[in-house]
Amino acid sequence: MKIENIKDVNEFFRVVDSCKGKVELVTGEGDRLNLRSKLSQYVSLANVFSDGNVRELEIVAYEPEDIKKLIDYMMQNGK
């Protein structure tokens, strides 16, 4: 799924941290980083979130309740 216009990185990671299953960031090269890993979160912060505003991310979540959490986040974030 694509997530757009992330303005609050801390809130985004709070939602990711609350997920039960694996949540992965798909890089432009097709690599997958486990976003529930703090190390991967720091790498993501350094590379993807460097300007403080993220226009678009591709993430993969495997658990239905996690997908719902992320969709709810996108709906609230878009307001």
Beta strands, then each sheet from edge to edge (+ up, - down):
strand 1: 2-6
strand 2: 23-26
strand 3: 32-34
strand 4: 54-61
sheet 1: 1+ 4- 2+ 3-
end
